[in-house]
Amino acid sequence: MTHPDTAQDDLTTAPFTFTEHQQRFATDVRAFADSIAPGYAERAVSEEFFWEIHREIASRGWLGVTLPRELGGMGEPAVTAGLLMENIGSADFNVGLSIFAGICNSGLLGQFATERVRDEWLPAVLSGERLVGFALTEPGAGSDARGIQTRAERTADGWRLNGSKTSSGLAAIGDASIVFARTGDGPNDISVFLVPFDARGVTPGRIPSRGGKPIGRGTVEMEDVVVPEDHLLGEIGTGFSMIAKTFDYTRSLLGLLGYGVATTALRMATDFAVERKTFGQPLYHHQGVSFVVAEELARLEAVRWLAYRALALRDAGLPHTKEAAMVKWLGPRTAFDAVREAVILHGHRGYSDLLPLQQMLLDLEGLEIGDGTPQIQKLIIAREVFGAAKRDATQQ
């Protein structure tokens, strides 16, 4: 029987290392991350967006890290974007989310927008002057994108959109959203549009949330919203494939964002365990403490390299749906568990607001839901594995 990964054996057996350029890039990102880390807890409880930090990030080109150079990006591979997310995540989860949105949505605009729309919006996104969100989820359609009810109908002036979106990043503070809408009655008849928030009939709103407050997660209500014909991204009916390809990329980035958060929490726990004494010895001398840190670090390291494997497969032009789903299922859960252990090791201080650990937990909670719930990831993994097994059986 042929193994499902046979087509990827060359990458499976090859050693993986970061290039010297990527290592220098990671060092630069980490230095910036260290400079903003002290303000994380204060920023995280505010609904104000961190414009100064965002524009500084934009000036470094990081919002277009994987965008082709001819479109104003850095032209880096996906692995480099992973290094960016990991190192920023170690300092501020929400700043990481803002970069994540910039990377993903500038990529969609660069690849699928018409020339006029791209020329108007992409430079403004890359410079940090405009924020564009991603509006897929609806009150009755989350991980099942085929359940989208928002409709777009062609008119003499372009397209008329009606519907409601929820849990949309940057909705409360942004300038536009990339909106997925139904353009036919078939299960895959979904198309994608750029909808500016200053268009008549658009009402963005904020959803009160425990974490991710500065990112402005919210709703986008559309009532007879008309956008020009050229605001269609890609071809009619290609929205579902666009979703799938996007998630294959973004799920690994989110896994590395959570990894960065969790490693910072464990570093805090390690420092505390060295300084704190109990029963006449440093806390780390007790196996009940040191073994917990060892176990969590091992799990996180496994998630990290699974994420980079998925990104390396993407850079090589090889299938990585299964690997990305594995990262999205295992990564946020592992990160949350690691931070929770850090809370416990800190005792009463870990439970208080004197440390940023509680805020880390609140921010990480949402990571398990966005880009597909754990149940959906398991479904994707199983579908990929058993689909390959079925193909192998029919070929024998």
Secondary structure, 3 states (H helix, E strand, C coil): CCCCCHHHHHHHHCCCCCCHHHHHHHHHHHHHHHHHHHHHHHHHCCCCCCHHHHHHHHHCCHHHCCCCHHHCCCCCCHHHHHHHHHHHHCCCHHHHHHHHHHHHHHHHHHHHCCHHHHHHHHHHHHCCCCCEEEECCECCECCCHHHCCCEEEEECCEEEEEEEEEEEECCCCCCEEEEEEECCCCCCCEEEEEEECCCCCEEEEECCCCCCHHHCCEEEEEEEEEECHHHEECCCCCHHHHHHHHHHHHHHHHHHHHHHHHHHHHHHHHHHHHHCEECCEEHHHCHHHHHHHHHHHHHHHHHHHHHHHHHHHHHCCCCCHHHHHHHHHHHHHHHHHHHHHHHHHCCHHHHCCCCCHHHHHHHHHHHHCCCCCHHHHHHHHHHHHHHHHHHHHHHC
